[in-house]
Amino acid sequence: MELWFVINAVRRYWWIPLLAALLGVLVPVGLASTGSTRFESESIMLISPPSESQVQVDFTNDPDRYVIGQLAVLESRTLAERVANEVGGGETADSIEESVVIDHIPRTDIVHVTATTSDPDRSRLISSTMVSAYFELLDDQVGDTRQPEIDLINADIASLEKELDGVDASIAAAIAPYLPTADNNGSPIPALEQVAPQLVSRRQILLNEIDQLLATRTELAQLELNAKLRVTSRVVQEATLPTEETVPPLVRYSVAGALLGSFVGLLISVLVARLSRRALDESQVSEALGVPTAGEFPSWRDLAKHRRHAVERLPEQVAAFVEEIAVRTEAHAVAGATLTVAVVGVERSSGTTTLAASLANRYAAAGSQVLLIDADARDSELTRLFASGSPGIAALLGDPDADSATRRDRTHSRSNPFSPTSVAGLSVIGIGDKSQRGAVRRQNVNEIIGSASRHAHVVVIDGGPLFDSGATVHLANAVDVVVLAIPNRRLFTRALANVAAQLDRRRGALLPVLMPAARADRKRTNSDGHLAVVEVETPIVEIDRQPLEASVSRHNDMG
């Protein structure tokens, strides 16, 4: 996913990460306020490897190696079950694991055993039992290291002694006939070697083997006595009896909750932006239309109060931007022919009047004869400002009944549709009486453009919203260039897609411009009695326009 999309999604839905961060802060606070009273009892142990001496000296490069191994013993299920059995009171291995926290200080042999429960006495009992049970396991592990060998020697000695008893019994049976009796009182007794030489030899061998095993056992016992391992770990602090309620680290939990909530809110913002039916930013607008936008029209504070300034008095920053748009539209002009430009909007209050008036101003400043035609039937603002009472388009088309619209206002001649402005070379043609034949209709669009082209070098038409009438759609297809006013607010991508489909064949001569968001400020009544919404632009401080050097020069005579 592009970085720009993530940034714009957060900018658009900034309230989602903010709300998620606030919830992340409030959750730990709420849990702490509703939680039960908790008491902590702490024991401190010094854990070191078993040694032959009472003092352990460790020369290893990693002093934590043995301690980390013993932490596995302290956190084992076996030790938890043993502690639960000794403590009793319904404790289980799960409850012991939940209530006990083992904490090791890095690069030291110090280990803290902390038990937390709702009863101070029970907290101390669990902490002390955990320590004592660990040392019992440690004592079991550190036993007589040579005892297995001694046990094997004892078994061999017992077997040899049993065999020796059998040999002695056989010798006694063999020598019995030669012992003195009443019958042979004076007969000499022969030596055992003469009577049972094999038994005597076997007996001697067994005795020698027994003596060797006894010597080996004695030697192993002496080594065991001299090199017996001892447990050097010890208790530094016995389990304490807590007297105060444990205060949870609300600050740490709140900061962690805020960070986690912000991250989750960011993900939600991106997801909402991706699934939204509205265009997020300028890039999505360009993607929907199929052409890049030409930029954003600068904000203009005093335009809301002085609407005539859009035609007669542009601020410097506005004039510079509109100058660029004017040059880009003139790139589509045909040499020797009138340039026709239609300014239409994606929806109502898109700023078409402001954009059309500004473009007409810049064309006139460049030395061209310009006609600004009001073709916005719903909001004929140009007519109200400059051509009130004028026969307008009907007179431009040569309608003989066009003078009926000027009977109450004799400032206009019966057949003159051109209303002057303070800008040299710039005239306005109002929409006139919409009930007359000369009003903008799709069948007379080409006639309007042809008639206006005979009187000017550049014709700029304020068409209003594109889909407000079929005449506006025909108008967009009949002119040289279409300038599309896009309000700088969230637009439905479907609406942009519809505009793109309608103007698909005009893509080469389509110039989208982002306009400051307008709002419905007040209602006015048009000449036909209908209500019209006046566009109000986002204001900024007005700057007087400086004359710009003409960029385009035309030499056609006025028709």
C-alpha positions in Angstrom: 0.0 0.0 0.0 1.4 3.4 -1.0 2.6 5.7 1.8 0.7 8.7 0.4 -2.5 6.7 0.8 -1.8 5.9 4.4 -0.9 9.5 5.2 -4.0 10.9 3.5 -6.2 8.3 5.1 -5.0 9.4 8.5 -5.4 13.0 7.6 -9.0 12.4 6.4 -10.0 10.1 9.3 -7.8 11.6 12.0 -10.5 11.2 14.6 -10.4 7.4 14.4 -6.8 7.1 15.7 -7.5 9.8 18.3 -10.6 8.0 19.5 -8.8 4.7 19.6 -5.9 6.2 21.6 -8.4 7.7 24.1 -10.0 4.3 24.5 -6.6 2.8 25.0 -6.0 5.2 27.9 -9.4 4.8 29.5 -9.4 0.9 29.5 -6.5 0.5 32.0 -8.0 3.3 34.2 -11.4 1.6 34.1 -9.9 -1.8 34.9 -7.9 -0.4 37.8 -11.0 1.3 39.3 -13.1 -1.8 39.1 -10.5 -4.3 40.2 -10.2 -5.9 43.7 -7.6 -5.0 46.3 -4.3 -6.7 45.6 -1.3 -7.4 47.9 2.2 -8.3 46.8 4.7 -10.3 48.8 8.3 -10.5 47.6 11.2 -12.9 48.2 14.7 -12.4 46.9 17.1 -15.2 46.1 20.7 -15.4 45.1 21.0 -18.2 42.5 24.5 -19.6 41.7 25.7 -23.0 40.4 26.6 -25.7 43.0 30.2 -25.7 44.0 32.7 -27.8 46.0 33.1 -24.8 48.3 30.6 -22.7 50.1 31.5 -19.6 48.0 30.7 -19.8 44.3 33.2 -18.2 41.9 32.0 -18.0 38.3 34.5 -17.4 35.6 32.2 -17.9 32.7 31.7 -15.2 30.0 27.9 -15.3 30.5 27.0 -14.9 34.2 23.3 -15.2 33.4 23.6 -18.7 31.8 22.9 -20.7 34.9 20.4 -18.3 36.3 18.3 -18.4 33.1 18.3 -22.2 33.3 17.0 -22.1 36.8 14.3 -19.6 35.8 12.8 -22.4 33.8 12.7 -24.5 36.9 11.0 -21.7 38.9 8.4 -21.2 36.1 7.9 -24.9 35.5 4.5 -26.6 35.9 6.0 -29.2 38.2 7.1 -26.6 40.8 3.7 -24.9 40.5 1.9 -28.1 41.3 4.2 -28.8 44.2 3.6 -25.3 45.6 -0.2 -25.7 45.1 -0.2 -29.0 47.0 1.8 -27.5 49.9 -0.2 -24.2 50.2 -3.7 -25.9 49.8 -6.8 -23.8 50.2 -8.1 -24.6 46.8 -4.9 -23.4 45.0 -4.1 -25.0 41.7 -1.1 -24.9 39.4 -2.9 -22.4 37.2 -3.7 -20.1 40.1 -0.1 -20.3 41.3 1.3 -19.5 37.8 -1.2 -16.6 37.6 -0.3 -15.0 40.9 3.5 -15.5 40.9 5.9 -13.4 38.9 9.5 -14.4 38.5 11.8 -11.4 37.8 15.5 -11.7 37.1 17.8 -8.6 37.2 20.0 -8.9 34.1 23.8 -9.5 34.5 23.3 -10.5 38.2 22.3 -13.6 40.1 19.4 -11.9 41.9 15.9 -13.3 41.3 12.7 -11.8 42.7 9.7 -14.0 43.4 6.6 -11.9 43.8 3.2 -13.3 44.7 0.1 -11.2 44.3 -3.3 -12.1 45.8 -6.2 -10.4 47.5 -5.0 -11.7 50.9 -1.6 -10.4 52.3 -1.0 -13.6 54.4 -1.7 -15.8 51.4 0.6 -13.8 49.2 3.4 -14.3 51.7 2.7 -18.0 52.1 2.8 -18.6 48.3 6.0 -16.6 47.9 7.8 -18.4 50.8 6.5 -21.8 49.7 7.7 -21.2 46.1 11.2 -20.4 47.4 11.4 -23.4 49.8 10.0 -25.8 47.1 12.7 -24.6 44.7 15.5 -25.3 47.2 14.1 -28.8 47.9 14.2 -29.6 44.2 17.7 -28.1 44.1 18.9 -30.3 47.0 17.5 -33.4 45.2 19.4 -32.5 42.1 22.7 -32.0 44.0 23.2 -35.5 45.5 26.2 -37.9 46.0 27.7 -37.9 42.6 29.7 -41.2 43.1 27.0 -43.1 44.9 25.9 -45.1 41.8 29.5 -46.5 41.4 29.7 -47.4 45.1 26.3 -49.2 44.9 27.6 -51.3 42.0 30.7 -52.3 44.0 28.7 -53.2 47.0 26.5 -55.5 44.8 29.7 -57.2 43.4 31.1 -57.7 46.9 27.8 -59.3 48.1 27.9 -61.6 45.1 31.5 -62.6 45.8 30.9 -63.2 49.5 28.0 -65.4 48.7 30.1 -67.5 46.4 32.9 -67.6 49.0 30.4 -69.0 51.5 29.6 -71.8 49.1 33.4 -72.6 48.5 33.9 -72.7 52.3 31.1 -75.1 52.7 32.5 -77.4 50.0 36.0 -77.3 51.6 34.4 -78.2 55.0 32.6 -81.2 53.4 35.8 -82.3 51.7 38.0 -82.2 54.8 35.4 -83.7 57.1 36.4 -87.4 56.5 39.9 -86.5 57.6 39.1 -85.0 60.9 39.9 -86.9 64.2 37.3 -89.4 65.4 37.1 -92.4 67.8 38.1 -94.8 65.1 41.1 -92.8 63.8 42.2 -90.9 66.8 45.9 -90.9 65.9 45.7 -90.4 62.1 47.4 -87.3 60.8 45.1 -84.6 59.1 46.1 -83.8 55.5 46.5 -80.2 54.3 43.6 -78.5 52.5 45.7 -78.2 49.4 46.0 -82.0 49.3 42.3 -82.7 49.9 40.6 -80.0 47.7 43.3 -78.0 45.9 40.8 -76.5 43.4 38.5 -75.3 46.1 41.4 -73.7 48.0 42.5 -72.0 44.9 39.0 -70.7 44.1 38.7 -69.4 47.7 41.9 -67.5 47.4 40.8 -65.9 44.2 37.5 -64.8 45.7 39.2 -63.3 48.6 41.5 -61.3 46.4 38.6 -60.0 44.3 36.8 -58.9 47.5 39.8 -57.2 48.8 40.2 -55.2 45.5 36.6 -54.2 45.5 36.8 -53.1 49.1 39.9 -51.0 48.3 38.1 -49.4 45.4 35.0 -48.6 47.5 37.2 -47.0 50.1 38.9 -44.9 47.5 35.6 -43.7 46.0 34.2 -42.8 49.4 37.3 -40.8 50.2 36.9 -38.9 46.8 33.2 -38.3 47.5 34.0 -36.9 50.9 36.6 -34.5 49.5 34.7 -33.4 46.4 31.1 -33.2 47.4 29.1 -30.5 45.6 27.2 -28.1 47.8 24.2 -25.8 47.1 25.5 -22.2 47.1 22.2 -20.5 46.2 20.5 -18.9 49.2 17.7 -16.7 50.3 18.5 -13.0 50.5 15.1 -11.8 51.7 12.3 -13.9 53.1 8.8 -13.4 51.9 7.5 -10.0 53.2 4.1 -9.5 54.7 2.4 -6.7 52.6 0.7 -4.0 54.5 -0.4 -1.7 51.7 -2.5 -2.2 48.6 -0.6 -2.6 45.4 -0.9 0.5 43.1 -1.0 -0.6 39.4 1.3 1.2 37.1 -1.4 3.2 35.5 0.9 5.6 33.7 2.8 2.8 32.0 -0.4 0.9 31.1 -2.0 4.1 29.9 0.9 5.0 27.6 1.0 1.5 26.2 -2.8 1.6 25.7 -2.5 4.9 23.9 0.2 3.6 21.6 -1.6 0.4 20.9 -4.9 2.2 20.4 -3.3 4.7 18.0 -1.8 1.9 15.9 -5.2 0.0 15.8 -6.9 3.3 14.9 -4.4 3.9 12.1 -5.2 0.5 10.6 -8.9 1.1 10.9 -8.4 4.5 9.2 -6.6 2.9 6.2 -9.2 0.2 6.0 -12.1 2.7 6.1 -10.4 4.8 3.4 -9.9 1.7 1.2 -13.5 0.6 1.5 -15.0 4.1 1.3 -17.1 5.0 -1.7 -15.7 8.5 -1.6 -12.4 9.7 -3.2 -9.8 10.3 -0.6 -7.4 12.7 -2.2 -6.2 14.2 -5.5 -4.5 11.0 -6.6 -7.8 9.0 -6.3 -9.6 11.8 -8.2 -7.0 11.6 -11.0 -7.2 7.8 -11.1 -11.0 7.9 -11.3 -11.0 10.5 -14.2 -8.2 8.9 -16.1 -6.3 12.3 -16.4 -4.1 14.1 -13.9 -5.5 17.2 -12.1 -4.1 20.6 -12.9 -3.8 21.7 -9.3 -5.9 23.4 -6.7 -7.4 26.8 -7.1 -6.0 29.1 -4.3 -8.4 30.1 -1.5 -9.8 33.6 -1.7 -11.2 35.2 1.4 -12.9 38.4 0.1 -14.5 36.6 -2.9 -17.5 35.8 -0.6 -18.2 39.5 -0.2 -17.1 40.8 -3.6 -18.2 38.3 -6.2 -17.5 40.7 -9.1 -13.8 40.5 -8.3 -13.7 37.0 -9.9 -14.1 38.8 -13.2 -12.6 42.2 -12.6 -10.0 42.0 -9.9 -7.9 38.8 -9.3 -5.4 38.6 -6.4 -1.8 37.9 -7.4 -1.7 34.3 -6.2 -5.0 33.5 -7.9 -3.9 35.2 -11.1 -0.7 33.2 -11.2 -2.5 29.9 -10.9 -5.3 30.8 -13.4 -2.6 32.0 -15.9 -1.1 28.5 -15.9 -4.6 27.0 -16.6 -5.2 29.5 -19.4 -1.9 28.7 -21.1 -2.7 25.0 -20.9 -6.1 25.5 -22.5 -4.7 27.6 -25.3 -2.5 24.7 -26.2 -5.6 23.2 -27.8 -6.4 26.3 -29.8 -6.4 26.1 -33.6 -4.5 28.9 -35.4 -6.9 31.5 -36.7 -9.9 30.1 -35.0 -11.7 31.1 -31.8 -10.8 29.1 -28.7 -14.0 27.8 -26.9 -13.7 26.7 -23.3 -16.5 25.2 -21.2 -16.2 25.2 -17.5 -18.4 22.5 -15.9 -18.6 21.1 -12.4 -18.8 17.5 -11.1 -21.7 18.6 -8.9 -23.5 21.7 -7.7 -21.5 24.4 -5.8 -18.3 23.2 -7.6 -17.0 26.7 -8.2 -17.6 26.8 -12.0 -18.6 30.5 -11.9 -15.4 31.5 -10.1 -13.2 29.4 -12.4 -14.8 30.6 -15.6 -14.7 34.3 -14.6 -11.0 34.0 -13.6 -10.1 32.3 -16.9 -11.9 35.1 -18.8 -10.0 37.7 -16.9 -6.6 36.1 -17.8 -7.5 35.7 -21.5 -8.5 39.4 -21.6 -5.3 40.4 -19.7 -3.3 38.6 -22.4 -4.9 40.9 -25.1 -7.7 38.8 -26.4 -11.3 39.8 -27.0 -13.2 37.5 -24.6 -16.9 36.6 -24.2 -18.0 35.2 -20.9 -21.3 33.4 -21.3 -23.5 32.4 -18.4 -25.1 29.0 -19.3 -25.8 27.9 -15.7 -29.6 27.7 -15.7 -29.8 26.9 -12.0 -27.5 29.6 -10.6 -27.1 32.4 -13.1 -24.7 34.4 -11.0 -22.9 36.1 -13.9 -26.2 37.3 -15.1 -27.1 38.8 -11.7 -23.8 40.5 -11.4 -23.2 41.9 -14.9 -26.2 41.3 -17.2 -29.3 41.9 -15.2 -32.0 42.9 -17.7 -29.9 42.0 -20.7 -31.6 40.0 -23.5 -28.6 37.6 -23.2 -28.3 34.5 -25.3 -31.6 35.1 -27.1 -30.2 38.3 -28.6 -26.9 36.6 -29.4 -29.0 34.1 -31.5 -30.9 37.0 -33.2 -34.3 36.3 -31.5 -36.7 39.1 -32.5 -38.6 38.7 -29.2 -35.5 39.2 -27.1 -36.3 42.9 -26.5 -39.2 41.8 -24.2 -36.7 41.1 -21.5 -35.4 44.6 -21.6 -38.6 46.6 -21.5 -38.2 47.4 -17.8 -34.5 48.0 -18.1 -33.7 50.4 -20.9 -29.9 50.4 -20.1 -29.5 47.6 -22.7 -30.4 48.1 -26.4 -33.1 45.8 -27.8 -30.6 43.6 -29.7 -27.3 44.0 -27.7 -26.5 40.9 -25.6 -23.0 42.1 -24.6 -22.7 43.5 -21.0 -19.4 45.4 -20.4 -17.0 44.9 -17.5 -14.2 47.0 -16.1 -11.7 44.7 -17.8 -10.8 45.8 -21.3 -11.8 43.3 -24.0 -14.0 41.3 -21.6 -17.8 41.2 -22.0 -20.5 39.1 -20.4 -23.5 37.5 -22.0 -26.2 36.7 -19.6 -28.6 33.8 -19.8 -31.5 36.0 -20.5 -35.1 35.0 -20.2 -35.0 31.3 -19.8 -38.6 31.0 -21.0 -37.6 32.4 -24.4 -36.4 30.4 -27.3 -32.9 31.7 -26.9 -32.3 29.9 -23.6 -29.5 27.2 -23.6 -31.0 24.0 -25.0 -29.2 21.1 -26.5 -30.5 21.8 -30.0 -29.0 25.4 -30.0 -25.6 24.7 -28.3 -23.7 24.7 -31.6 -25.5 27.8 -32.7 -24.6 29.6 -29.5 -20.9 28.6 -29.8 -20.9 29.6 -33.5 -22.5 33.0 -32.9 -20.2 33.8 -29.9 -17.1 32.8 -31.9 -17.8 35.5 -34.5 -17.5 38.1 -31.8 -14.4 37.1 -29.8 -11.0 35.5 -29.9 -11.9 33.4 -26.8 -15.3 32.2 -25.6 -15.6 31.0 -22.0 -18.9 29.4 -21.0 -20.0 28.8 -17.4 -22.0 25.6 -17.8 -22.6 24.8 -14.2 -22.9 21.1 -13.1 -22.3 18.7 -16.0 -25.3 16.5 -15.3 -27.8 19.3 -14.5 -29.0 19.4 -18.1 -28.6 17.7 -21.4 -27.5 21.0 -22.9 -24.4 21.1 -20.6 -23.4 17.6 -21.7 -23.7 18.7 -25.4 -21.8 21.8 -24.6 -18.9 19.8 -23.1 -18.7 17.8 -26.3 -18.9 20.9 -28.7 -16.1 23.1 -27.3 -12.4 22.9 -27.8 -11.4 22.4 -24.1 -13.4 21.3 -21.0 -12.2 22.6 -17.7 -13.7 20.4 -15.0 -14.3 22.1 -11.6 -13.9 19.6 -8.8 -14.9 20.7 -5.2 -12.1 19.9 -2.8 -14.2 17.7 -0.6 -15.0 14.0 -0.5 -16.7 13.0 -3.7 -18.3 9.7 -4.6 -16.0 7.7 -6.8 -19.0 6.6 -8.7 -19.9 10.2 -9.6 -16.3 10.7 -10.8 -16.5 7.5 -12.8 -19.7 8.8 -14.5 -18.1 12.1 -15.4 -15.1 10.2 -16.8 -17.3 8.0 -18.9 -19.2 11.0 -20.3 -16.0 12.9 -21.1 -14.0 9.8 -22.2 -13.4 11.1 -25.7 -12.5 14.5 -24.4 -9.6 13.2 -22.2 -7.0 14.9 -24.4 -8.8 18.3 -23.9 -10.0 17.7 -20.3 -8.4 19.8 -17.6 -9.6 18.9 -14.0 -9.1 21.7 -11.4 -9.7 21.3 -7.7 -11.7 24.1 -6.3 -12.0 25.3 -2.6 -15.0 23.6 -0.9 -18.1 25.8 -1.3 -21.2 25.8 0.9 -24.8 27.0 0.5 -24.6 30.4 2.0 -28.0 32.0 1.1 -30.8 31.6 -1.5 -31.6 34.0 -4.2 -34.4 34.1 -6.8 -33.5 33.9 -10.5 -35.2 35.8 -13.2 -37.6 32.9 -13.7 -38.6 32.8 -10.1 -36.6 29.7 -9.1 -34.3 29.7 -6.1 -30.5 29.7 -6.8 -27.8 28.7 -4.4 -24.9 31.1 -4.2 -21.4 29.6 -4.1 -19.2 30.9 -1.2 -15.5 30.1 -1.4 -13.2 29.4 1.5 -11.8 32.9 2.1 -8.3 34.3 2.5 -6.9 37.8 2.6 -7.3 39.7 -0.7 -4.3 40.9 -2.6 -4.6 43.4 -5.5 -3.9 42.0 -8.9 -0.8 43.2 -10.7 -1.0 43.5 -14.5 0.6 40.5 -16.2 2.4 40.6 -19.4 0.3 39.3 -22.3 1.1 35.7 -23.1 -1.1 35.3 -26.2 -1.8 37.9 -28.9 -4.5 37.5 -31.5 -5.1 39.6 -34.6 -8.6 38.6 -35.8 -11.1 41.4 -36.4 -14.3 41.5 -34.4 -17.2 40.1 -36.3 
